[in-house]
Structures are given as structure tokens and as C-alpha cells.
Amino acid sequence: MAEEKTEQIYTIPLDTEGYPRWKKANLAVKLIRQYLSRHMKVEEDKIKINAPLNEAVWARGIRKPPRRIRVKATRVEDGVVEADVVGGE
């Protein structure tokens, strides 16, 4: 039985307040992984963050990641979830 592809769009809040400025973009990537892990019901190591999403998080440098980001999560073969940015954020 073929596993069907599921797509979902999420608006992920990236609350980095109270965290050191020089680590905020790293934390934002971790928060995206944790959020998608919880909502797509997979382990964090099965989440693949595509380059455009990573570039959107890092666009303003390590100190000022976006407050929230819209992500399209697609479940592909073997339970792997691919995350991509929605629109031109």
C-alpha cells in the first residue's frame, strides 16, 4: 500500500526572547524542528529543512530571526517530512 503524501501549512511562532542574541537563529531552526515534530508526529531527525526555509530564517543574520514564519510541511516516503517556506518571506 503506497503511503499518501500529506501537506500542511503552519504558522510557527519563533519565540527567541530571553535567549542570547548570538544564538537566536540557531534556536529558531530548532524551534521549527520541534514544532513540526510535535504536529506531524515524527522524530526531529526525520525533518528535512529545505534551503529556502533556512535562508528565510537566516536572512537578517544570527541576531534577528523572524518572529513567525509560514511553513509548508510535506510528508514523503518513509515518514520523512520536508519543510519549505510559504511565499516569498
mmCIF file as gemmi writes it, N, C-alpha and C atoms, coordinates in Angstrom:
data_model
loop_
_atom_site.group_PDB
_atom_site.id
_atom_site.type_symbol
_atom_site.label_atom_id
_atom_site.label_alt_id
_atom_site.label_comp_id
_atom_site.label_asym_id
_atom_site.label_entity_id
_atom_site.label_seq_id
_atom_site.pdbx_PDB_ins_code
_atom_site.Cartn_x
_atom_site.Cartn_y
_atom_site.Cartn_z
_atom_site.occupancy
_atom_site.B_iso_or_equiv
_atom_site.pdbx_formal_charge
_atom_site.auth_seq_id
_atom_site.auth_asym_id
_atom_site.pdbx_PDB_model_num
ATOM 1 N N . MET Axp A 1 ? 0.854 -1.176 0 1 0 ? 1 A 1
ATOM 2 C CA . MET Axp A 1 ? 0 0 0 1 0 ? 1 A 1
ATOM 3 C C . MET Axp A 1 ? 0.895 1.234 0 1 0 ? 1 A 1
ATOM 4 N N . ALA Axp A 2 ? 0.693 2.082 -0.976 1 0 ? 2 A 1
ATOM 5 C CA . ALA Axp A 2 ? 1.513 3.29 -1.092 1 0 ? 2 A 1
ATOM 6 C C . ALA Axp A 2 ? 1.095 4.315 -0.042 1 0 ? 2 A 1
ATOM 7 N N . GLU Axp A 3 ? 2.095 4.92 0.546 1 0 ? 3 A 1
ATOM 8 C CA . GLU Axp A 3 ? 1.827 5.946 1.549 1 0 ? 3 A 1
ATOM 9 C C . GLU Axp A 3 ? 1.467 7.244 0.84 1 0 ? 3 A 1
ATOM 10 N N . GLU Axp A 4 ? 0.348 7.831 1.194 1 0 ? 4 A 1
ATOM 11 C CA . GLU Axp A 4 ? -0.076 9.057 0.514 1 0 ? 4 A 1
ATOM 12 C C . GLU Axp A 4 ? 0.66 10.269 1.07 1 0 ? 4 A 1
ATOM 13 N N . LYS Axp A 5 ? 0.902 11.249 0.178 1 0 ? 5 A 1
ATOM 14 C CA . LYS Axp A 5 ? 1.578 12.467 0.587 1 0 ? 5 A 1
ATOM 15 C C . LYS Axp A 5 ? 0.582 13.358 1.319 1 0 ? 5 A 1
ATOM 16 N N . THR Axp A 6 ? 1.001 13.89 2.441 1 0 ? 6 A 1
ATOM 17 C CA . THR Axp A 6 ? 0.169 14.837 3.158 1 0 ? 6 A 1
ATOM 18 C C . THR Axp A 6 ? 0.907 16.158 3.245 1 0 ? 6 A 1
ATOM 19 N N . GLU Axp A 7 ? 0.164 17.226 2.986 1 0 ? 7 A 1
ATOM 20 C CA . GLU Axp A 7 ? 0.726 18.57 3.068 1 0 ? 7 A 1
ATOM 21 C C . GLU Axp A 7 ? -0.065 19.371 4.083 1 0 ? 7 A 1
ATOM 22 N N . GLN Axp A 8 ? 0.653 20.206 4.8 1 0 ? 8 A 1
ATOM 23 C CA . GLN Axp A 8 ? 0.02 21.057 5.793 1 0 ? 8 A 1
ATOM 24 C C . GLN Axp A 8 ? 0.797 22.36 5.853 1 0 ? 8 A 1
ATOM 25 N N . ILE Axp A 9 ? 0.083 23.472 6.017 1 0 ? 9 A 1
ATOM 26 C CA . ILE Axp A 9 ? 0.731 24.773 6.164 1 0 ? 9 A 1
ATOM 27 C C . ILE Axp A 9 ? 0.564 25.223 7.606 1 0 ? 9 A 1
ATOM 28 N N . TYR Axp A 10 ? 1.681 25.587 8.232 1 0 ? 10 A 1
ATOM 29 C CA . TYR Axp A 10 ? 1.69 26.03 9.619 1 0 ? 10 A 1
ATOM 30 C C . TYR Axp A 10 ? 2.302 27.425 9.704 1 0 ? 10 A 1
ATOM 31 N N . THR Axp A 11 ? 1.802 28.233 10.641 1 0 ? 11 A 1
ATOM 32 C CA . THR Axp A 11 ? 2.459 29.475 11.02 1 0 ? 11 A 1
ATOM 33 C C . THR Axp A 11 ? 3.145 29.191 12.353 1 0 ? 11 A 1
ATOM 34 N N . ILE Axp A 12 ? 4.47 29.168 12.33 1 0 ? 12 A 1
ATOM 35 C CA . ILE Axp A 12 ? 5.239 28.759 13.503 1 0 ? 12 A 1
ATOM 36 C C . ILE Axp A 12 ? 5.751 29.995 14.231 1 0 ? 12 A 1
ATOM 37 N N . PRO Axp A 13 ? 5.37 30.183 15.498 1 0 ? 13 A 1
ATOM 38 C CA . PRO Axp A 13 ? 5.926 31.298 16.27 1 0 ? 13 A 1
ATOM 39 C C . PRO Axp A 13 ? 7.346 30.959 16.707 1 0 ? 13 A 1
ATOM 40 N N . LEU Axp A 14 ? 8.263 31.87 16.456 1 0 ? 14 A 1
ATOM 41 C CA . LEU Axp A 14 ? 9.657 31.654 16.824 1 0 ? 14 A 1
ATOM 42 C C . LEU Axp A 14 ? 9.987 32.571 17.988 1 0 ? 14 A 1
ATOM 43 N N . ASP Axp A 15 ? 9.635 32.132 19.189 1 0 ? 15 A 1
ATOM 44 C CA . ASP Axp A 15 ? 9.84 32.937 20.384 1 0 ? 15 A 1
ATOM 45 C C . ASP Axp A 15 ? 11.267 32.747 20.878 1 0 ? 15 A 1
ATOM 46 N N . THR Axp A 16 ? 12.131 33.689 20.539 1 0 ? 16 A 1
ATOM 47 C CA . THR Axp A 16 ? 13.535 33.614 20.938 1 0 ? 16 A 1
ATOM 48 C C . THR Axp A 16 ? 13.86 34.621 22.023 1 0 ? 16 A 1
ATOM 49 N N . GLU Axp A 17 ? 12.842 35.247 22.61 1 0 ? 17 A 1
ATOM 50 C CA . GLU Axp A 17 ? 13.067 36.256 23.638 1 0 ? 17 A 1
ATOM 51 C C . GLU Axp A 17 ? 13.696 35.614 24.875 1 0 ? 17 A 1
ATOM 52 N N . GLY Axp A 18 ? 14.657 36.304 25.447 1 0 ? 18 A 1
ATOM 53 C CA . GLY Axp A 18 ? 15.329 35.799 26.625 1 0 ? 18 A 1
ATOM 54 C C . GLY Axp A 18 ? 16.486 34.873 26.31 1 0 ? 18 A 1
ATOM 55 N N . TYR Axp A 19 ? 16.757 34.658 25.048 1 0 ? 19 A 1
ATOM 56 C CA . TYR Axp A 19 ? 17.856 33.806 24.61 1 0 ? 19 A 1
ATOM 57 C C . TYR Axp A 19 ? 18.984 34.706 24.133 1 0 ? 19 A 1
ATOM 58 N N . PRO Axp A 20 ? 20.233 34.322 24.266 1 0 ? 20 A 1
ATOM 59 C CA . PRO Axp A 20 ? 21.339 35.181 23.827 1 0 ? 20 A 1
ATOM 60 C C . PRO Axp A 20 ? 21.225 35.542 22.353 1 0 ? 20 A 1
ATOM 61 N N . ARG Axp A 21 ? 21.491 36.815 22.028 1 0 ? 21 A 1
ATOM 62 C CA . ARG Axp A 21 ? 21.322 37.294 20.649 1 0 ? 21 A 1
ATOM 63 C C . ARG Axp A 21 ? 22.174 36.532 19.661 1 0 ? 21 A 1
ATOM 64 N N . TRP Axp A 22 ? 23.345 36.125 20.054 1 0 ? 22 A 1
ATOM 65 C CA . TRP Axp A 22 ? 24.249 35.477 19.124 1 0 ? 22 A 1
ATOM 66 C C . TRP Axp A 22 ? 23.91 34.013 18.871 1 0 ? 22 A 1
ATOM 67 N N . LYS Axp A 23 ? 22.764 33.536 19.421 1 0 ? 23 A 1
ATOM 68 C CA . LYS Axp A 23 ? 22.312 32.158 19.191 1 0 ? 23 A 1
ATOM 69 C C . LYS Axp A 23 ? 20.887 32.086 18.651 1 0 ? 23 A 1
ATOM 70 N N . LYS Axp A 24 ? 20.258 33.22 18.373 1 0 ? 24 A 1
ATOM 71 C CA . LYS Axp A 24 ? 18.829 33.218 18.096 1 0 ? 24 A 1
ATOM 72 C C . LYS Axp A 24 ? 18.433 32.484 16.819 1 0 ? 24 A 1
ATOM 73 N N . ALA Axp A 25 ? 19.185 32.625 15.738 1 0 ? 25 A 1
ATOM 74 C CA . ALA Axp A 25 ? 18.817 31.934 14.504 1 0 ? 25 A 1
ATOM 75 C C . ALA Axp A 25 ? 18.979 30.423 14.661 1 0 ? 25 A 1
ATOM 76 N N . ASN Axp A 26 ? 19.991 29.998 15.392 1 0 ? 26 A 1
ATOM 77 C CA . ASN Axp A 26 ? 20.149 28.564 15.676 1 0 ? 26 A 1
ATOM 78 C C . ASN Axp A 26 ? 18.945 28.042 16.449 1 0 ? 26 A 1
ATOM 79 N N . LEU Axp A 27 ? 18.501 28.794 17.439 1 0 ? 27 A 1
ATOM 80 C CA . LEU Axp A 27 ? 17.33 28.404 18.224 1 0 ? 27 A 1
ATOM 81 C C . LEU Axp A 27 ? 16.088 28.356 17.339 1 0 ? 27 A 1
ATOM 82 N N . ALA Axp A 28 ? 15.947 29.309 16.422 1 0 ? 28 A 1
ATOM 83 C CA . ALA Axp A 28 ? 14.774 29.342 15.545 1 0 ? 28 A 1
ATOM 84 C C . ALA Axp A 28 ? 14.677 28.068 14.705 1 0 ? 28 A 1
ATOM 85 N N . VAL Axp A 29 ? 15.794 27.586 14.199 1 0 ? 29 A 1
ATOM 86 C CA . VAL Axp A 29 ? 15.791 26.339 13.42 1 0 ? 29 A 1
ATOM 87 C C . VAL Axp A 29 ? 15.385 25.171 14.316 1 0 ? 29 A 1
ATOM 88 N N . LYS Axp A 30 ? 15.867 25.143 15.546 1 0 ? 30 A 1
ATOM 89 C CA . LYS Axp A 30 ? 15.486 24.083 16.482 1 0 ? 30 A 1
ATOM 90 C C . LYS Axp A 30 ? 13.993 24.147 16.801 1 0 ? 30 A 1
ATOM 91 N N . LEU Axp A 31 ? 13.462 25.373 16.954 1 0 ? 31 A 1
ATOM 92 C CA . LEU Axp A 31 ? 12.038 25.521 17.247 1 0 ? 31 A 1
ATOM 93 C C . LEU Axp A 31 ? 11.178 25.029 16.09 1 0 ? 31 A 1
ATOM 94 N N . ILE Axp A 32 ? 11.619 25.262 14.855 1 0 ? 32 A 1
ATOM 95 C CA . ILE Axp A 32 ? 10.89 24.757 13.683 1 0 ? 32 A 1
ATOM 96 C C . ILE Axp A 32 ? 10.865 23.235 13.713 1 0 ? 32 A 1
ATOM 97 N N . ARG Axp A 33 ? 11.997 22.613 13.988 1 0 ? 33 A 1
ATOM 98 C CA . ARG Axp A 33 ? 12.059 21.149 14.066 1 0 ? 33 A 1
ATOM 99 C C . ARG Axp A 33 ? 11.148 20.605 15.172 1 0 ? 33 A 1
ATOM 100 N N . GLN Axp A 34 ? 11.173 21.235 16.356 1 0 ? 34 A 1
ATOM 101 C CA . GLN Axp A 34 ? 10.342 20.778 17.46 1 0 ? 34 A 1
ATOM 102 C C . GLN Axp A 34 ? 8.861 20.91 17.133 1 0 ? 34 A 1
ATOM 103 N N . TYR Axp A 35 ? 8.477 22.041 16.545 1 0 ? 35 A 1
ATOM 104 C CA . TYR Axp A 35 ? 7.078 22.288 16.206 1 0 ? 35 A 1
ATOM 105 C C . TYR Axp A 35 ? 6.581 21.254 15.196 1 0 ? 35 A 1
ATOM 106 N N . LEU Axp A 36 ? 7.357 21.045 14.125 1 0 ? 36 A 1
ATOM 107 C CA . LEU Axp A 36 ? 6.94 20.088 13.102 1 0 ? 36 A 1
ATOM 108 C C . LEU Axp A 36 ? 6.955 18.663 13.639 1 0 ? 36 A 1
ATOM 109 N N . SER Axp A 37 ? 7.872 18.354 14.529 1 0 ? 37 A 1
ATOM 110 C CA . SER Axp A 37 ? 7.911 17.034 15.13 1 0 ? 37 A 1
ATOM 111 C C . SER Axp A 37 ? 6.633 16.766 15.926 1 0 ? 37 A 1
ATOM 112 N N . ARG Axp A 38 ? 6.221 17.755 16.677 1 0 ? 38 A 1
ATOM 113 C CA . ARG Axp A 38 ? 5.023 17.607 17.505 1 0 ? 38 A 1
ATOM 114 C C . ARG Axp A 38 ? 3.754 17.529 16.65 1 0 ? 38 A 1
ATOM 115 N N . HIS Axp A 39 ? 3.654 18.361 15.621 1 0 ? 39 A 1
ATOM 116 C CA . HIS Axp A 39 ? 2.412 18.433 14.86 1 0 ? 39 A 1
ATOM 117 C C . HIS Axp A 39 ? 2.319 17.395 13.737 1 0 ? 39 A 1
ATOM 118 N N . MET Axp A 40 ? 3.44 16.959 13.196 1 0 ? 40 A 1
ATOM 119 C CA . MET Axp A 40 ? 3.414 15.934 12.141 1 0 ? 40 A 1
ATOM 120 C C . MET Axp A 40 ? 3.658 14.538 12.71 1 0 ? 40 A 1
ATOM 121 N N . LYS Axp A 41 ? 3.922 14.441 14.008 1 0 ? 41 A 1
ATOM 122 C CA . LYS Axp A 41 ? 4.091 13.179 14.718 1 0 ? 41 A 1
ATOM 123 C C . LYS Axp A 41 ? 5.218 12.32 14.135 1 0 ? 41 A 1
ATOM 124 N N . VAL Axp A 42 ? 6.403 12.936 14.021 1 0 ? 42 A 1
ATOM 125 C CA . VAL Axp A 42 ? 7.618 12.229 13.61 1 0 ? 42 A 1
ATOM 126 C C . VAL Axp A 42 ? 8.752 12.672 14.529 1 0 ? 42 A 1
ATOM 127 N N . GLU Axp A 43 ? 9.858 11.939 14.492 1 0 ? 43 A 1
ATOM 128 C CA . GLU Axp A 43 ? 11.021 12.345 15.274 1 0 ? 43 A 1
ATOM 129 C C . GLU Axp A 43 ? 11.688 13.543 14.614 1 0 ? 43 A 1
ATOM 130 N N . GLU Axp A 44 ? 12.427 14.315 15.403 1 0 ? 44 A 1
ATOM 131 C CA . GLU Axp A 44 ? 13.086 15.512 14.892 1 0 ? 44 A 1
ATOM 132 C C . GLU Axp A 44 ? 14.136 15.196 13.839 1 0 ? 44 A 1
ATOM 133 N N . ASP Axp A 45 ? 14.758 14.021 13.914 1 0 ? 45 A 1
ATOM 134 C CA . ASP Axp A 45 ? 15.789 13.689 12.931 1 0 ? 45 A 1
ATOM 135 C C . ASP Axp A 45 ? 15.205 13.303 11.576 1 0 ? 45 A 1
ATOM 136 N N . LYS Axp A 46 ? 13.882 13.154 11.475 1 0 ? 46 A 1
ATOM 137 C CA . LYS Axp A 46 ? 13.235 12.839 10.198 1 0 ? 46 A 1
ATOM 138 C C . LYS Axp A 46 ? 12.668 14.084 9.52 1 0 ? 46 A 1
ATOM 139 N N . ILE Axp A 47 ? 13.036 15.264 9.991 1 0 ? 47 A 1
ATOM 140 C CA . ILE Axp A 47 ? 12.556 16.51 9.398 1 0 ? 47 A 1
ATOM 141 C C . ILE Axp A 47 ? 13.682 17.126 8.586 1 0 ? 47 A 1
ATOM 142 N N . LYS Axp A 48 ? 13.403 17.386 7.306 1 0 ? 48 A 1
ATOM 143 C CA . LYS Axp A 48 ? 14.385 17.981 6.412 1 0 ? 48 A 1
ATOM 144 C C . LYS Axp A 48 ? 13.974 19.419 6.137 1 0 ? 48 A 1
ATOM 145 N N . ILE Axp A 49 ? 14.808 20.359 6.542 1 0 ? 49 A 1
ATOM 146 C CA . ILE Axp A 49 ? 14.551 21.773 6.305 1 0 ? 49 A 1
ATOM 147 C C . ILE Axp A 49 ? 15.218 22.16 4.995 1 0 ? 49 A 1
ATOM 148 N N . ASN Axp A 50 ? 14.418 22.579 4.008 1 0 ? 50 A 1
ATOM 149 C CA . ASN Axp A 50 ? 14.947 22.947 2.701 1 0 ? 50 A 1
ATOM 150 C C . ASN Axp A 50 ? 15.709 24.26 2.765 1 0 ? 50 A 1
ATOM 151 N N . ALA Axp A 51 ? 16.552 24.487 1.765 1 0 ? 51 A 1
ATOM 152 C CA . ALA Axp A 51 ? 17.414 25.666 1.732 1 0 ? 51 A 1
ATOM 153 C C . ALA Axp A 51 ? 16.645 26.984 1.764 1 0 ? 51 A 1
ATOM 154 N N . PRO Axp A 52 ? 15.536 27.159 1.017 1 0 ? 52 A 1
ATOM 155 C CA . PRO Axp A 52 ? 14.825 28.445 1.095 1 0 ? 52 A 1
ATOM 156 C C . PRO Axp A 52 ? 14.294 28.768 2.49 1 0 ? 52 A 1
ATOM 157 N N . LEU Axp A 53 ? 13.86 27.76 3.241 1 0 ? 53 A 1
ATOM 158 C CA . LEU Axp A 53 ? 13.397 27.978 4.612 1 0 ? 53 A 1
ATOM 159 C C . LEU Axp A 53 ? 14.564 28.386 5.495 1 0 ? 53 A 1
ATOM 160 N N . ASN Axp A 54 ? 15.68 27.706 5.358 1 0 ? 54 A 1
ATOM 161 C CA . ASN Axp A 54 ? 16.862 28.042 6.138 1 0 ? 54 A 1
ATOM 162 C C . ASN Axp A 54 ? 17.328 29.461 5.827 1 0 ? 54 A 1
ATOM 163 N N . GLU Axp A 55 ? 17.308 29.844 4.547 1 0 ? 55 A 1
ATOM 164 C CA . GLU Axp A 55 ? 17.72 31.185 4.157 1 0 ? 55 A 1
ATOM 165 C C . GLU Axp A 55 ? 16.753 32.242 4.692 1 0 ? 55 A 1
ATOM 166 N N . ALA Axp A 56 ? 15.449 31.915 4.765 1 0 ? 56 A 1
ATOM 167 C CA . ALA Axp A 56 ? 14.474 32.855 5.307 1 0 ? 56 A 1
ATOM 168 C C . ALA Axp A 56 ? 14.712 33.105 6.793 1 0 ? 56 A 1
ATOM 169 N N . VAL Axp A 57 ? 15.106 32.066 7.525 1 0 ? 57 A 1
ATOM 170 C CA . VAL Axp A 57 ? 15.395 32.22 8.956 1 0 ? 57 A 1
ATOM 171 C C . VAL Axp A 57 ? 16.655 33.058 9.145 1 0 ? 57 A 1
ATOM 172 N N . TRP Axp A 58 ? 17.666 32.827 8.315 1 0 ? 58 A 1
ATOM 173 C CA . TRP Axp A 58 ? 18.956 33.478 8.463 1 0 ? 58 A 1
ATOM 174 C C . TRP Axp A 58 ? 19.068 34.777 7.671 1 0 ? 58 A 1
ATOM 175 N N . ALA Axp A 59 ? 18.006 35.244 7.018 1 0 ? 59 A 1
ATOM 176 C CA . ALA Axp A 59 ? 18.078 36.403 6.123 1 0 ? 59 A 1
ATOM 177 C C . ALA Axp A 59 ? 18.576 37.666 6.826 1 0 ? 59 A 1
ATOM 178 N N . ARG Axp A 60 ? 18.202 37.866 8.064 1 0 ? 60 A 1
ATOM 179 C CA . ARG Axp A 60 ? 18.627 39.071 8.787 1 0 ? 60 A 1
ATOM 180 C C . ARG Axp A 60 ? 19.758 38.794 9.773 1 0 ? 60 A 1
ATOM 181 N N . GLY Axp A 61 ? 20.413 37.673 9.594 1 0 ? 61 A 1
ATOM 182 C CA . GLY Axp A 61 ? 21.555 37.35 10.426 1 0 ? 61 A 1
ATOM 183 C C . GLY Axp A 61 ? 21.182 36.489 11.618 1 0 ? 61 A 1
ATOM 184 N N . ILE Axp A 62 ? 22.185 36.197 12.425 1 0 ? 62 A 1
ATOM 185 C CA . ILE Axp A 62 ? 22.001 35.308 13.575 1 0 ? 62 A 1
ATOM 186 C C . ILE Axp A 62 ? 21.244 35.994 14.706 1 0 ? 62 A 1
ATOM 187 N N . ARG Axp A 63 ? 21.321 37.317 14.768 1 0 ? 63 A 1
ATOM 188 C CA . ARG Axp A 63 ? 20.736 38.034 15.906 1 0 ? 63 A 1
ATOM 189 C C . ARG Axp A 63 ? 19.258 38.365 15.765 1 0 ? 63 A 1
ATOM 190 N N . LYS Axp A 64 ? 18.722 38.422 14.53 1 0 ? 64 A 1
ATOM 191 C CA . LYS Axp A 64 ? 17.344 38.868 14.341 1 0 ? 64 A 1
ATOM 192 C C . LYS Axp A 64 ? 16.551 37.944 13.421 1 0 ? 64 A 1
ATOM 193 N N . PRO Axp A 65 ? 16.256 36.722 13.855 1 0 ? 65 A 1
ATOM 194 C CA . PRO Axp A 65 ? 15.404 35.862 13.03 1 0 ? 65 A 1
ATOM 195 C C . PRO Axp A 65 ? 13.968 36.403 13.054 1 0 ? 65 A 1
ATOM 196 N N . PRO Axp A 66 ? 13.123 35.969 12.122 1 0 ? 66 A 1
ATOM 197 C CA . PRO Axp A 66 ? 11.733 36.453 12.108 1 0 ? 66 A 1
ATOM 198 C C . PRO Axp A 66 ? 10.969 36.011 13.358 1 0 ? 66 A 1
ATOM 199 N N . ARG Axp A 67 ? 9.923 36.766 13.708 1 0 ? 67 A 1
ATOM 200 C CA . ARG Axp A 67 ? 9.104 36.438 14.877 1 0 ? 67 A 1
ATOM 201 C C . ARG Axp A 67 ? 8.228 35.211 14.632 1 0 ? 67 A 1
ATOM 202 N N . ARG Axp A 68 ? 7.788 35.058 13.38 1 0 ? 68 A 1
ATOM 203 C CA . ARG Axp A 68 ? 6.986 33.889 12.993 1 0 ? 68 A 1
ATOM 204 C C . ARG Axp A 68 ? 7.272 33.608 11.537 1 0 ? 68 A 1
ATOM 205 N N . ILE Axp A 69 ? 7.013 32.382 11.131 1 0 ? 69 A 1
ATOM 206 C CA . ILE Axp A 69 ? 7.281 32.009 9.75 1 0 ? 69 A 1
ATOM 207 C C . ILE Axp A 69 ? 6.234 30.996 9.302 1 0 ? 69 A 1
ATOM 208 N N . ARG Axp A 70 ? 5.799 31.127 8.038 1 0 ? 70 A 1
ATOM 209 C CA . ARG Axp A 70 ? 4.827 30.183 7.478 1 0 ? 70 A 1
ATOM 210 C C . ARG Axp A 70 ? 5.587 29.082 6.752 1 0 ? 70 A 1
ATOM 211 N N . VAL Axp A 71 ? 5.252 27.853 7.118 1 0 ? 71 A 1
ATOM 212 C CA . VAL Axp A 71 ? 5.977 26.687 6.628 1 0 ? 71 A 1
ATOM 213 C C . VAL Axp A 71 ? 4.996 25.696 6.019 1 0 ? 71 A 1
ATOM 214 N N . LYS Axp A 72 ? 5.366 25.152 4.855 1 0 ? 72 A 1
ATOM 215 C CA . LYS Axp A 72 ? 4.593 24.067 4.252 1 0 ? 72 A 1
ATOM 216 C C . LYS Axp A 72 ? 5.333 22.773 4.53 1 0 ? 72 A 1
ATOM 217 N N . ALA Axp A 73 ? 4.711 21.885 5.283 1 0 ? 73 A 1
ATOM 218 C CA . ALA Axp A 73 ? 5.308 20.606 5.645 1 0 ? 73 A 1
ATOM 219 C C . ALA Axp A 73 ? 4.665 19.509 4.805 1 0 ? 73 A 1
ATOM 220 N N . THR Axp A 74 ? 5.51 18.713 4.144 1 0 ? 74 A 1
ATOM 221 C CA . THR Axp A 74 ? 5.043 17.629 3.287 1 0 ? 74 A 1
ATOM 222 C C . THR Axp A 74 ? 5.66 16.326 3.763 1 0 ? 74 A 1
ATOM 223 N N . ARG Axp A 75 ? 4.795 15.346 4.035 1 0 ? 75 A 1
ATOM 224 C CA . ARG Axp A 75 ? 5.285 14.024 4.437 1 0 ? 75 A 1
ATOM 225 C C . ARG Axp A 75 ? 5.538 13.219 3.167 1 0 ? 75 A 1
ATOM 226 N N . VAL Axp A 76 ? 6.771 12.739 3.011 1 0 ? 76 A 1
ATOM 227 C CA . VAL Axp A 76 ? 7.141 11.934 1.844 1 0 ? 76 A 1
ATOM 228 C C . VAL Axp A 76 ? 7.47 10.522 2.305 1 0 ? 76 A 1
ATOM 229 N N . GLU Axp A 77 ? 8.152 9.735 1.473 1 0 ? 77 A 1
ATOM 230 C CA . GLU Axp A 77 ? 8.385 8.318 1.771 1 0 ? 77 A 1
ATOM 231 C C . GLU Axp A 77 ? 9.127 8.106 3.086 1 0 ? 77 A 1
ATOM 232 N N . ASP Axp A 78 ? 8.856 6.988 3.697 1 0 ? 78 A 1
ATOM 233 C CA . ASP Axp A 78 ? 9.5 6.556 4.947 1 0 ? 78 A 1
ATOM 234 C C . ASP Axp A 78 ? 9.279 7.518 6.105 1 0 ? 78 A 1
ATOM 235 N N . GLY Axp A 79 ? 8.2 8.287 6.092 1 0 ? 79 A 1
ATOM 236 C CA . GLY Axp A 79 ? 7.888 9.167 7.206 1 0 ? 79 A 1
ATOM 237 C C . GLY Axp A 79 ? 8.735 10.411 7.301 1 0 ? 79 A 1
ATOM 238 N N . VAL Axp A 80 ? 9.511 10.725 6.272 1 0 ? 80 A 1
ATOM 239 C CA . VAL Axp A 80 ? 10.341 11.923 6.275 1 0 ? 80 A 1
ATOM 240 C C . VAL Axp A 80 ? 9.452 13.125 5.966 1 0 ? 80 A 1
ATOM 241 N N . VAL Axp A 81 ? 9.656 14.212 6.693 1 0 ? 81 A 1
ATOM 242 C CA . VAL Axp A 81 ? 8.886 15.437 6.492 1 0 ? 81 A 1
ATOM 243 C C . VAL Axp A 81 ? 9.813 16.498 5.915 1 0 ? 81 A 1
ATOM 244 N N . GLU Axp A 82 ? 9.415 17.049 4.754 1 0 ? 82 A 1
ATOM 245 C CA . GLU Axp A 82 ? 10.173 18.131 4.14 1 0 ? 82 A 1
ATOM 246 C C . GLU Axp A 82 ? 9.485 19.44 4.478 1 0 ? 82 A 1
ATOM 247 N N . ALA Axp A 83 ? 10.248 20.406 4.962 1 0 ? 83 A 1
ATOM 248 C CA . ALA Axp A 83 ? 9.709 21.707 5.334 1 0 ? 83 A 1
ATOM 249 C C . ALA Axp A 83 ? 10.22 22.749 4.366 1 0 ? 83 A 1
ATOM 250 N N . ASP Axp A 84 ? 9.299 23.58 3.856 1 0 ? 84 A 1
ATOM 251 C CA . ASP Axp A 84 ? 9.66 24.633 2.917 1 0 ? 84 A 1
ATOM 252 C C . ASP Axp A 84 ? 8.894 25.892 3.3 1 0 ? 84 A 1
ATOM 253 N N . VAL Axp A 85 ? 9.469 27.046 2.964 1 0 ? 85 A 1
ATOM 254 C CA . VAL Axp A 85 ? 8.847 28.328 3.287 1 0 ? 85 A 1
ATOM 255 C C . VAL Axp A 85 ? 7.677 28.572 2.329 1 0 ? 85 A 1
ATOM 256 N N . VAL Axp A 86 ? 6.621 29.211 2.836 1 0 ? 86 A 1
ATOM 257 C CA . VAL Axp A 86 ? 5.466 29.554 2.02 1 0 ? 86 A 1
ATOM 258 C C . VAL Axp A 86 ? 5.635 30.996 1.541 1 0 ? 86 A 1
ATOM 259 N N . GLY Axp A 87 ? 5.437 31.224 0.254 1 0 ? 87 A 1
ATOM 260 C CA . GLY Axp A 87 ? 5.546 32.573 -0.296 1 0 ? 87 A 1
ATOM 261 C C . GLY Axp A 87 ? 6.979 33.037 -0.376 1 0 ? 87 A 1
ATOM 262 N N . GLY Axp A 88 ? 7.149 34.337 -0.478 1 0 ? 88 A 1
ATOM 263 C CA . GLY Axp A 88 ? 8.484 34.895 -0.631 1 0 ? 88 A 1
ATOM 264 C C . GLY Axp A 88 ? 9.007 35.546 0.623 1 0 ? 88 A 1
ATOM 265 N N . GLU Axp A 89 ? 8.714 34.999 1.785 1 0 ? 89 A 1
ATOM 266 C CA . GLU Axp A 89 ? 9.133 35.583 3.049 1 0 ? 89 A 1
ATOM 267 C C . GLU Axp A 89 ? 10.625 35.662 3.168 1 0 ? 89 A 1
